[in-house]
């Protein structure tokens, strides 16, 4: 006894369905994803996967399956968009490249940003990740530890060593060794860390 839960659409039927409706469905999904080809391709694949899982739809007496495919594709696009809006923004190691603080003097600030970026790139990925959590996202030590999956003591020590490495990589900024706290070591330079 075969039920629809165990049955799947055969490969020839699925290939015919794809050749008849794939191009039009892809164009429709491309519009729903605002031209994002990768998302549209993922949605197209998921739509045909649903058709493969539900052979009873193919056996219906509808003149065309295109309305069903469009409905499934549209619902998948809506669900994917809702999921992306709920999830926090994904940030990679290059997230610091777009972070440029505003200042009155654009030239000096631009030079400072370039120097900080170069110095951050010289850090290990672990040290850079801690600084991103603590200084760029404003996370507490506990929040950073949870986000990075390490103990709070590790976050504290990595922060210490990362800031020390930044000071060494940026000698013209902030207090140097033997300098009183708060005294700038370079003309017109502000502490970068």
N, CA and C atoms as a LAMMPS dump frame, in Angstrom:
ITEM: TIMESTEP
0
ITEM: NUMBER OF ATOMS
579
ITEM: BOX BOUNDS ff ff ff
-5.0000000000000000e+02 5.0000000000000000e+02
-5.0000000000000000e+02 5.0000000000000000e+02
-5.0000000000000000e+02 5.0000000000000000e+02
ITEM: ATOMS id mol type element x y z
1 1 1 N 0.844 -1.183 0
2 1 2 C 0 0 0
3 1 3 C 0.889 1.246 0
4 2 1 N 0.816 2.039 -1.048
5 2 2 C 1.644 3.229 -1.197
6 2 3 C 0.829 4.457 -0.855
7 3 1 N 1.362 5.279 0.014
8 3 2 C 0.69 6.533 0.366
9 3 3 C 1.469 7.675 -0.25
10 4 1 N 0.865 8.868 -0.255
11 4 2 C 1.551 10.026 -0.827
12 4 3 C 2.759 10.415 0.016
13 5 1 N 2.812 10.014 1.278
14 5 2 C 3.962 10.337 2.099
15 5 3 C 5.204 9.578 1.639
16 6 1 N 5.013 8.394 1.091
17 6 2 C 6.146 7.58 0.65
18 6 3 C 6.465 7.8 -0.822
19 7 1 N 5.505 8.251 -1.601
20 7 2 C 5.72 8.416 -3.038
21 7 3 C 6.449 9.718 -3.326
22 8 1 N 7.177 9.735 -4.425
23 8 2 C 7.86 10.932 -4.896
24 8 3 C 7.639 11.032 -6.403
25 9 1 N 7.736 12.245 -6.925
26 9 2 C 7.582 12.462 -8.353
27 9 3 C 8.769 11.844 -9.077
28 10 1 N 8.483 11.157 -10.191
29 10 2 C 9.59 10.523 -10.918
30 10 3 C 10.433 11.583 -11.632
31 11 1 N 11.652 11.213 -11.947
32 11 2 C 12.634 12.149 -12.494
33 11 3 C 12.222 12.72 -13.846
34 12 1 N 11.621 11.895 -14.716
35 12 2 C 11.219 12.39 -16.041
36 12 3 C 10.13 13.45 -15.934
37 13 1 N 9.17 13.206 -15.071
38 13 2 C 8.087 14.18 -14.892
39 13 3 C 8.64 15.481 -14.337
40 14 1 N 9.551 15.368 -13.379
41 14 2 C 10.146 16.555 -12.783
42 14 3 C 10.989 17.322 -13.817
43 15 1 N 11.718 16.604 -14.661
44 15 2 C 12.512 17.254 -15.71
45 15 3 C 11.608 17.967 -16.712
46 16 1 N 10.488 17.34 -17.068
47 16 2 C 9.537 17.976 -17.989
48 16 3 C 8.945 19.225 -17.351
49 17 1 N 8.602 19.141 -16.069
50 17 2 C 8.05 20.278 -15.348
51 17 3 C 9.06 21.434 -15.321
52 18 1 N 10.304 21.091 -15.108
53 18 2 C 11.351 22.118 -15.061
54 18 3 C 11.551 22.756 -16.439
55 19 1 N 11.546 21.951 -17.489
56 19 2 C 11.755 22.519 -18.831
57 19 3 C 10.573 23.385 -19.265
58 20 1 N 9.361 23.037 -18.83
59 20 2 C 8.177 23.823 -19.204
60 20 3 C 8.053 25.107 -18.396
61 21 1 N 8.388 25.065 -17.12
62 21 2 C 8.086 26.199 -16.238
63 21 3 C 9.317 26.82 -15.569
64 22 1 N 10.477 26.184 -15.669
65 22 2 C 11.655 26.637 -14.936
66 22 3 C 12.095 28.047 -15.265
67 23 1 N 12.18 28.381 -16.549
68 23 2 C 12.665 29.699 -16.958
69 23 3 C 11.717 30.811 -16.492
70 24 1 N 10.416 30.599 -16.7
71 24 2 C 9.437 31.61 -16.281
72 24 3 C 9.405 31.752 -14.763
73 25 1 N 9.479 30.627 -14.064
74 25 2 C 9.463 30.666 -12.605
75 25 3 C 10.72 31.36 -12.08
76 26 1 N 11.862 31.09 -12.694
77 26 2 C 13.103 31.745 -12.281
78 26 3 C 12.993 33.262 -12.46
79 27 1 N 12.438 33.708 -13.572
80 27 2 C 12.248 35.139 -13.798
81 27 3 C 11.331 35.759 -12.757
82 28 1 N 10.271 35.049 -12.416
83 28 2 C 9.338 35.512 -11.384
84 28 3 C 10.059 35.634 -10.036
85 29 1 N 10.841 34.614 -9.682
86 29 2 C 11.552 34.611 -8.4
87 29 3 C 12.667 35.651 -8.381
88 30 1 N 13.255 35.911 -9.523
89 30 2 C 14.286 36.939 -9.618
90 30 3 C 13.696 38.311 -9.28
91 31 1 N 12.478 38.539 -9.729
92 31 2 C 11.8 39.789 -9.388
93 31 3 C 11.488 39.883 -7.903
94 32 1 N 11.093 38.755 -7.303
95 32 2 C 10.768 38.752 -5.874
96 32 3 C 12.003 38.945 -4.997
97 33 1 N 13.169 38.58 -5.516
98 33 2 C 14.406 38.715 -4.735
99 33 3 C 15.187 39.965 -5.122
100 34 1 N 14.561 40.869 -5.856
101 34 2 C 15.169 42.128 -6.27
102 34 3 C 16.466 41.901 -7.047
103 35 1 N 16.449 40.887 -7.914
104 35 2 C 17.579 40.631 -8.789
105 35 3 C 18.687 39.784 -8.192
106 36 1 N 18.492 39.25 -7.003
107 36 2 C 19.519 38.409 -6.374
108 36 3 C 19.449 37.013 -6.987
109 37 1 N 20.372 36.739 -7.903
110 37 2 C 20.336 35.488 -8.672
111 37 3 C 20.497 34.262 -7.78
112 38 1 N 21.356 34.351 -6.792
113 38 2 C 21.596 33.191 -5.926
114 38 3 C 20.349 32.825 -5.125
115 39 1 N 19.694 33.834 -4.578
116 39 2 C 18.46 33.56 -3.822
117 39 3 C 17.372 33.022 -4.745
118 40 1 N 17.274 33.594 -5.93
119 40 2 C 16.261 33.127 -6.872
120 40 3 C 16.508 31.671 -7.26
121 41 1 N 17.775 31.31 -7.46
122 41 2 C 18.105 29.921 -7.797
123 41 3 C 17.778 28.989 -6.636
124 42 1 N 18.079 29.428 -5.41
125 42 2 C 17.739 28.618 -4.23
126 42 3 C 16.233 28.415 -4.122
127 43 1 N 15.475 29.482 -4.344
128 43 2 C 14.018 29.38 -4.272
129 43 3 C 13.467 28.492 -5.38
130 44 1 N 14.044 28.585 -6.576
131 44 2 C 13.628 27.736 -7.692
132 44 3 C 13.849 26.265 -7.339
133 45 1 N 15.017 25.977 -6.813
134 45 2 C 15.333 24.601 -6.434
135 45 3 C 14.383 24.108 -5.345
136 46 1 N 14.106 24.947 -4.356
137 46 2 C 13.205 24.542 -3.28
138 46 3 C 11.779 24.345 -3.8
139 47 1 N 11.359 25.164 -4.751
140 47 2 C 10.015 25.009 -5.33
141 47 3 C 9.892 23.668 -6.041
142 48 1 N 10.882 23.314 -6.844
143 48 2 C 10.839 22.02 -7.533
144 48 3 C 11.019 20.854 -6.565
145 49 1 N 11.709 21.086 -5.475
146 49 2 C 11.808 20.059 -4.442
147 49 3 C 10.422 19.793 -3.845
148 50 1 N 9.646 20.854 -3.649
149 50 2 C 8.283 20.68 -3.131
150 50 3 C 7.415 19.916 -4.129
151 51 1 N 7.612 20.197 -5.412
152 51 2 C 6.858 19.463 -6.434
153 51 3 C 7.26 17.989 -6.421
154 52 1 N 8.529 17.716 -6.199
155 52 2 C 9.001 16.336 -6.123
156 52 3 C 8.389 15.619 -4.918
157 53 1 N 8.264 16.348 -3.8
158 53 2 C 7.716 15.742 -2.587
159 53 3 C 6.199 15.544 -2.642
160 54 1 N 5.521 16.267 -3.506
161 54 2 C 4.047 16.215 -3.564
162 54 3 C 3.573 15.8 -4.954
163 55 1 N 3.663 14.515 -5.278
164 55 2 C 3.236 14.062 -6.609
165 55 3 C 1.735 14.198 -6.82
166 56 1 N 0.975 14.3 -5.738
167 56 2 C -0.474 14.425 -5.882
168 56 3 C -0.855 15.706 -6.614
169 57 1 N -0.028 16.734 -6.543
170 57 2 C -0.295 17.983 -7.245
171 57 3 C -0.187 17.76 -8.751
172 58 1 N 0.776 16.953 -9.158
173 58 2 C 0.977 16.685 -10.574
174 58 3 C -0.146 15.828 -11.15
175 59 1 N -0.813 15.077 -10.292
176 59 2 C -1.896 14.206 -10.756
177 59 3 C -3.241 14.909 -10.772
178 60 1 N -3.272 16.181 -10.359
179 60 2 C -4.546 16.903 -10.335
180 60 3 C -4.997 17.197 -11.764
181 61 1 N -6.229 17.629 -11.905
182 61 2 C -6.779 17.88 -13.235
183 61 3 C -6.659 19.346 -13.661
184 62 1 N -5.702 20.058 -13.094
185 62 2 C -5.49 21.458 -13.476
186 62 3 C -4.888 21.516 -14.876
187 63 1 N -5.247 22.544 -15.609
188 63 2 C -4.73 22.703 -16.969
189 63 3 C -3.225 22.99 -16.957
190 64 1 N -2.756 23.727 -15.936
191 64 2 C -1.339 24.065 -15.843
192 64 3 C -0.915 24.046 -14.381
193 65 1 N 0.308 23.662 -14.149
194 65 2 C 0.849 23.67 -12.79
195 65 3 C 1.544 24.98 -12.452
196 66 1 N 1.625 25.867 -13.419
197 66 2 C 2.338 27.127 -13.199
198 66 3 C 1.756 27.926 -12.037
199 67 1 N 0.433 28.066 -11.895
200 67 2 C -0.078 28.821 -10.736
201 67 3 C 0.355 28.203 -9.404
202 68 1 N 0.355 26.869 -9.329
203 68 2 C 0.778 26.211 -8.087
204 68 3 C 2.263 26.483 -7.829
205 69 1 N 3.097 26.388 -8.866
206 69 2 C 4.52 26.638 -8.72
207 69 3 C 4.791 28.089 -8.313
208 70 1 N 4.083 29.023 -8.902
209 70 2 C 4.256 30.433 -8.556
210 70 3 C 3.846 30.686 -7.11
211 71 1 N 2.745 30.073 -6.685
212 71 2 C 2.283 30.249 -5.304
213 71 3 C 3.31 29.693 -4.324
214 72 1 N 3.814 28.505 -4.59
215 72 2 C 4.824 27.906 -3.718
216 72 3 C 6.081 28.775 -3.704
217 73 1 N 6.541 29.206 -4.868
218 73 2 C 7.735 30.05 -4.947
219 73 3 C 7.566 31.367 -4.211
220 74 1 N 6.397 31.988 -4.373
221 74 2 C 6.134 33.261 -3.688
222 74 3 C 6.119 33.075 -2.185
223 75 1 N 5.489 32.014 -1.714
224 75 2 C 5.443 31.761 -0.263
225 75 3 C 6.834 31.472 0.289
226 76 1 N 7.636 30.739 -0.476
227 76 2 C 9.007 30.47 -0.034
228 76 3 C 9.816 31.767 0.028
229 77 1 N 9.624 32.651 -0.943
230 77 2 C 10.34 33.935 -0.945
231 77 3 C 9.926 34.782 0.255
232 78 1 N 8.647 34.792 0.57
233 78 2 C 8.156 35.553 1.73
234 78 3 C 8.74 34.981 3.018
235 79 1 N 8.702 33.662 3.144
236 79 2 C 9.251 33.025 4.349
237 79 3 C 10.744 33.313 4.495
238 80 1 N 11.48 33.244 3.397
239 80 2 C 12.923 33.505 3.442
240 80 3 C 13.2 34.951 3.841
241 81 1 N 12.415 35.877 3.309
242 81 2 C 12.595 37.291 3.671
243 81 3 C 12.294 37.526 5.133
244 82 1 N 11.217 36.946 5.632
245 82 2 C 10.883 37.091 7.061
246 82 3 C 11.991 36.515 7.932
247 83 1 N 12.53 35.387 7.543
248 83 2 C 13.599 34.764 8.326
249 83 3 C 14.844 35.656 8.35
250 84 1 N 15.17 36.286 7.21
251 84 2 C 16.326 37.176 7.162
252 84 3 C 16.114 38.415 8.01
253 85 1 N 14.882 38.934 8.058
254 85 2 C 14.604 40.137 8.838
255 85 3 C 14.66 39.861 10.335
256 86 1 N 14.326 38.658 10.74
257 86 2 C 14.342 38.301 12.156
258 86 3 C 15.767 38.034 12.626
259 87 1 N 16.559 37.437 11.768
260 87 2 C 17.927 37.063 12.107
261 87 3 C 18.811 38.308 12.142
262 88 1 N 19.764 38.379 13.074
263 88 2 C 20.678 39.526 13.064
264 88 3 C 21.517 39.531 11.792
265 89 1 N 21.961 40.703 11.413
266 89 2 C 22.758 40.84 10.188
267 89 3 C 24.04 40.033 10.301
268 90 1 N 24.374 39.341 9.225
269 90 2 C 25.6 38.558 9.207
270 90 3 C 26.762 39.479 8.887
271 91 1 N 27.813 39.356 9.679
272 91 2 C 28.973 40.215 9.513
273 91 3 C 30.207 39.346 9.421
274 92 1 N 30.991 39.559 8.402
275 92 2 C 32.222 38.803 8.224
276 92 3 C 33.423 39.59 8.717
277 93 1 N 34.602 39.05 8.534
278 93 2 C 35.804 39.736 9.01
279 93 3 C 36.078 41.05 8.297
280 94 1 N 35.491 41.246 7.129
281 94 2 C 35.691 42.496 6.4
282 94 3 C 34.685 43.571 6.786
283 95 1 N 33.904 43.342 7.844
284 95 2 C 32.883 44.307 8.254
285 95 3 C 33.493 45.634 8.672
286 96 1 N 34.722 45.614 9.125
287 96 2 C 35.362 46.841 9.572
288 96 3 C 35.695 47.77 8.412
289 97 1 N 35.768 47.228 7.19
290 97 2 C 36.092 48.051 6.032
291 97 3 C 35.053 49.132 5.791
292 98 1 N 33.795 48.854 6.099
293 98 2 C 32.734 49.829 5.865
294 98 3 C 32.504 50.747 7.047
295 99 1 N 33.188 50.526 8.166
296 99 2 C 32.964 51.325 9.36
297 99 3 C 33.893 52.528 9.357
298 100 1 N 33.355 53.685 9.107
299 100 2 C 34.155 54.906 9.104
300 100 3 C 33.458 55.957 9.953
301 101 1 N 34.006 56.296 11.109
302 101 2 C 33.373 57.304 11.952
303 101 3 C 33.389 58.686 11.291
304 102 1 N 32.4 59.491 11.618
305 102 2 C 32.296 60.836 11.051
306 102 3 C 33.111 61.806 11.895
307 103 1 N 33.65 62.823 11.256
308 103 2 C 34.427 63.842 11.979
309 103 3 C 34.326 65.165 11.237
310 104 1 N 34.767 66.23 11.917
311 104 2 C 34.749 67.55 11.296
312 104 3 C 35.789 67.642 10.19
313 105 1 N 37.003 67.167 10.463
314 105 2 C 38.075 67.199 9.483
315 105 3 C 38.125 65.854 8.774
316 106 1 N 37.639 65.809 7.569
317 106 2 C 37.547 64.557 6.835
318 106 3 C 38.891 63.947 6.483
319 107 1 N 39.894 64.768 6.217
320 107 2 C 41.198 64.247 5.816
321 107 3 C 41.869 63.511 6.958
322 108 1 N 41.949 64.134 8.119
323 108 2 C 42.606 63.492 9.265
324 108 3 C 41.847 62.237 9.677
325 109 1 N 40.561 62.311 9.653
326 109 2 C 39.748 61.148 10.036
327 109 3 C 39.943 60.005 9.041
328 110 1 N 40.039 60.324 7.757
329 110 2 C 40.251 59.291 6.742
330 110 3 C 41.59 58.601 6.939
331 111 1 N 42.616 59.359 7.254
332 111 2 C 43.929 58.777 7.511
333 111 3 C 43.876 57.882 8.741
334 112 1 N 43.189 58.332 9.774
335 112 2 C 43.058 57.541 10.994
336 112 3 C 42.344 56.229 10.715
337 113 1 N 41.271 56.289 9.943
338 113 2 C 40.52 55.075 9.613
339 113 3 C 41.389 54.091 8.854
340 114 1 N 42.141 54.578 7.885
341 114 2 C 43.028 53.697 7.125
342 114 3 C 44.089 53.058 8.022
343 115 1 N 44.64 53.847 8.933
344 115 2 C 45.634 53.306 9.862
345 115 3 C 45.031 52.249 10.78
346 116 1 N 43.823 52.513 11.277
347 116 2 C 43.169 51.54 12.166
348 116 3 C 42.843 50.264 11.398
349 117 1 N 42.356 50.382 10.185
350 117 2 C 42.056 49.188 9.38
351 117 3 C 43.305 48.34 9.151
352 118 1 N 44.403 48.997 8.786
353 118 2 C 45.651 48.264 8.567
354 118 3 C 46.1 47.58 9.844
355 119 1 N 45.994 48.28 10.957
356 119 2 C 46.406 47.691 12.235
357 119 3 C 45.504 46.521 12.612
358 120 1 N 44.197 46.658 12.386
359 120 2 C 43.266 45.567 12.708
360 120 3 C 43.529 44.343 11.834
361 121 1 N 43.893 44.566 10.586
362 121 2 C 44.193 43.433 9.702
363 121 3 C 45.429 42.669 10.155
364 122 1 N 46.309 43.341 10.872
365 122 2 C 47.527 42.674 11.34
366 122 3 C 47.272 41.784 12.551
367 123 1 N 46.106 41.929 13.183
368 123 2 C 45.777 41.118 14.357
369 123 3 C 45.355 39.714 13.946
370 124 1 N 45.424 38.804 14.892
371 124 2 C 44.909 37.448 14.646
372 124 3 C 43.394 37.511 14.553
373 125 1 N 42.765 36.547 13.913
374 125 2 C 41.3 36.555 13.808
375 125 3 C 40.606 36.567 15.178
376 126 1 N 41.175 35.883 16.167
377 126 2 C 40.576 35.85 17.498
378 126 3 C 40.622 37.233 18.152
379 127 1 N 41.756 37.91 18.042
380 127 2 C 41.867 39.242 18.635
381 127 3 C 40.967 40.242 17.919
382 128 1 N 40.92 40.136 16.599
383 128 2 C 40.063 41.042 15.827
384 128 3 C 38.596 40.827 16.187
385 129 1 N 38.185 39.565 16.341
386 129 2 C 36.787 39.254 16.672
387 129 3 C 36.401 39.834 18.025
388 130 1 N 37.31 39.77 18.995
389 130 2 C 37.022 40.326 20.322
390 130 3 C 36.846 41.836 20.227
391 131 1 N 37.739 42.511 19.5
392 131 2 C 37.618 43.968 19.38
393 131 3 C 36.348 44.377 18.646
394 132 1 N 35.97 43.606 17.643
395 132 2 C 34.724 43.9 16.926
396 132 3 C 33.547 43.82 17.887
397 133 1 N 33.509 42.759 18.705
398 133 2 C 32.402 42.595 19.659
399 133 3 C 32.383 43.726 20.686
400 134 1 N 33.522 44.001 21.299
401 134 2 C 33.586 44.948 22.409
402 134 3 C 33.476 46.397 21.95
403 135 1 N 34.259 46.793 20.95
404 135 2 C 34.34 48.206 20.586
405 135 3 C 33.433 48.617 19.436
406 136 1 N 33.215 47.747 18.467
407 136 2 C 32.408 48.146 17.318
408 136 3 C 30.938 47.807 17.5
409 137 1 N 30.636 46.74 18.225
410 137 2 C 29.238 46.38 18.474
411 137 3 C 28.773 46.801 19.855
412 138 1 N 29.697 47.233 20.712
413 138 2 C 29.343 47.708 22.048
414 138 3 C 28.902 46.608 22.993
415 139 1 N 29.341 45.388 22.764
416 139 2 C 28.942 44.268 23.611
417 139 3 C 29.717 44.31 24.926
418 140 1 N 29.08 43.816 25.98
419 140 2 C 29.777 43.66 27.25
420 140 3 C 30.699 42.453 27.146
421 141 1 N 31.526 42.247 28.162
422 141 2 C 32.433 41.102 28.162
423 141 3 C 31.634 39.805 28.131
424 142 1 N 30.553 39.741 28.914
425 142 2 C 29.711 38.532 28.935
426 142 3 C 29.035 38.29 27.582
427 143 1 N 28.529 39.354 26.969
428 143 2 C 27.875 39.221 25.665
429 143 3 C 28.879 38.783 24.6
430 144 1 N 30.072 39.344 24.647
431 144 2 C 31.109 38.962 23.684
432 144 3 C 31.514 37.505 23.889
433 145 1 N 31.609 37.09 25.15
434 145 2 C 31.965 35.69 25.435
435 145 3 C 30.92 34.741 24.865
436 146 1 N 29.636 35.085 25.031
437 146 2 C 28.566 34.243 24.47
438 146 3 C 28.627 34.223 22.948
439 147 1 N 28.827 35.388 22.354
440 147 2 C 28.852 35.471 20.887
441 147 3 C 30.034 34.701 20.302
442 148 1 N 31.155 34.716 20.992
443 148 2 C 32.356 34.067 20.478
444 148 3 C 32.509 32.636 20.969
445 149 1 N 31.702 32.253 21.958
446 149 2 C 31.758 30.891 22.474
447 149 3 C 33.018 30.607 23.28
448 150 1 N 33.498 31.616 24.01
449 150 2 C 34.686 31.457 24.845
450 150 3 C 34.368 31.976 26.249
451 151 1 N 35.176 31.606 27.256
452 151 2 C 34.955 32.125 28.612
453 151 3 C 35.221 33.627 28.691
454 152 1 N 34.652 34.271 29.704
455 152 2 C 34.823 35.721 29.861
456 152 3 C 36.276 36.088 30.108
457 153 1 N 37.003 35.254 30.831
458 153 2 C 38.424 35.515 31.056
459 153 3 C 39.207 35.551 29.759
460 154 1 N 38.832 34.69 28.827
461 154 2 C 39.489 34.671 27.519
462 154 3 C 39.201 35.963 26.767
463 155 1 N 37.969 36.457 26.857
464 155 2 C 37.618 37.724 26.208
465 155 3 C 38.461 38.852 26.79
466 156 1 N 38.598 38.873 28.123
467 156 2 C 39.385 39.934 28.764
468 156 3 C 40.845 39.875 28.335
469 157 1 N 41.434 38.691 28.349
470 157 2 C 42.85 38.602 27.981
471 157 3 C 43.062 38.888 26.501
472 158 1 N 42.162 38.413 25.649
473 158 2 C 42.306 38.708 24.221
474 158 3 C 42.166 40.198 23.956
475 159 1 N 41.252 40.866 24.683
476 159 2 C 41.087 42.31 24.529
477 159 3 C 42.377 43.022 24.93
478 160 1 N 42.949 42.632 26.06
479 160 2 C 44.192 43.245 26.527
480 160 3 C 45.3 43.096 25.49
481 161 1 N 45.512 41.862 25.02
482 161 2 C 46.6 41.627 24.068
483 161 3 C 46.312 42.243 22.704
484 162 1 N 45.063 42.291 22.317
485 162 2 C 44.714 42.92 21.04
486 162 3 C 44.98 44.417 21.085
487 163 1 N 44.605 45.076 22.183
488 163 2 C 44.86 46.511 22.311
489 163 3 C 46.355 46.791 22.381
490 164 1 N 47.085 45.927 23.051
491 164 2 C 48.538 46.088 23.119
492 164 3 C 49.158 45.964 21.718
493 165 1 N 48.682 44.985 20.955
494 165 2 C 49.187 44.808 19.594
495 165 3 C 48.815 46.004 18.714
496 166 1 N 47.624 46.564 18.919
497 166 2 C 47.224 47.759 18.154
498 166 3 C 48.139 48.933 18.48
499 167 1 N 48.45 49.112 19.765
500 167 2 C 49.35 50.21 20.149
501 167 3 C 50.704 50.063 19.475
502 168 1 N 51.193 48.823 19.399
503 168 2 C 52.485 48.587 18.76
504 168 3 C 52.407 48.799 17.249
505 169 1 N 51.261 48.461 16.661
506 169 2 C 51.096 48.612 15.217
507 169 3 C 50.835 50.059 14.812
508 170 1 N 50.43 50.891 15.776
509 170 2 C 50.098 52.287 15.495
510 170 3 C 50.893 53.205 16.428
511 171 1 N 52.197 53.334 16.212
512 171 2 C 53.029 54.078 17.158
513 171 3 C 52.701 55.572 17.247
514 172 1 N 52.124 56.168 16.25
515 172 2 C 51.829 57.6 16.283
516 172 3 C 50.525 57.953 16.967
517 173 1 N 49.818 56.964 17.479
518 173 2 C 48.515 57.197 18.091
519 173 3 C 48.558 56.841 19.563
520 174 1 N 47.846 57.607 20.368
521 174 2 C 47.658 57.268 21.773
522 174 3 C 48.937 57.295 22.57
523 175 1 N 48.811 56.987 23.857
524 175 2 C 49.989 57.007 24.723
525 175 3 C 50.913 55.841 24.419
526 176 1 N 52.178 56.097 24.407
527 176 2 C 53.177 55.06 24.188
528 176 3 C 53.714 54.58 25.512
529 177 1 N 54.688 53.666 25.491
530 177 2 C 55.263 53.191 26.739
531 177 3 C 55.964 54.331 27.469
532 178 1 N 55.732 54.456 28.756
533 178 2 C 56.361 55.494 29.564
534 178 3 C 55.673 56.841 29.456
535 179 1 N 54.586 56.939 28.688
536 179 2 C 53.861 58.191 28.55
537 179 3 C 52.72 58.21 29.547
538 180 1 N 52.452 59.338 30.105
539 180 2 C 51.359 59.453 31.07
540 180 3 C 50.038 59.198 30.372
541 181 1 N 49.073 58.527 31.043
542 181 2 C 47.769 58.268 30.429
543 181 3 C 47.098 59.571 30.032
544 182 1 N 46.547 59.583 28.849
545 182 2 C 45.808 60.74 28.371
546 182 3 C 46.663 61.706 27.551
547 183 1 N 47.996 61.51 27.572
548 183 2 C 48.858 62.387 26.784
549 183 3 C 49.074 61.78 25.411
550 184 1 N 48.815 62.539 24.36
551 184 2 C 48.996 62.037 22.996
552 184 3 C 50.475 62.047 22.654
553 185 1 N 50.917 61.014 21.944
554 185 2 C 52.333 60.924 21.619
555 185 3 C 52.667 61.544 20.277
556 186 1 N 51.689 61.873 19.481
557 186 2 C 51.932 62.469 18.185
558 186 3 C 51.174 63.759 18.057
559 187 1 N 51.605 64.653 17.176
560 187 2 C 50.919 65.94 17.031
561 187 3 C 49.527 65.75 16.449
562 188 1 N 48.53 66.188 17.222
563 188 2 C 47.146 66.145 16.74
564 188 3 C 46.571 64.766 16.623
565 189 1 N 47.221 63.733 17.152
566 189 2 C 46.716 62.36 17.027
567 189 3 C 45.838 62.014 18.212
568 190 1 N 44.793 61.246 17.926
569 190 2 C 43.897 60.789 18.978
570 190 3 C 44.103 59.299 19.18
571 191 1 N 43.759 58.816 20.337
572 191 2 C 43.884 57.387 20.616
573 191 3 C 42.924 56.629 19.725
574 192 1 N 43.419 55.605 19.034
575 192 2 C 42.594 54.84 18.089
576 192 3 C 41.842 53.732 18.764
577 193 1 N 42.34 53.2 19.827
578 193 2 C 41.669 52.091 20.502
579 193 3 C 40.777 52.647 21.519
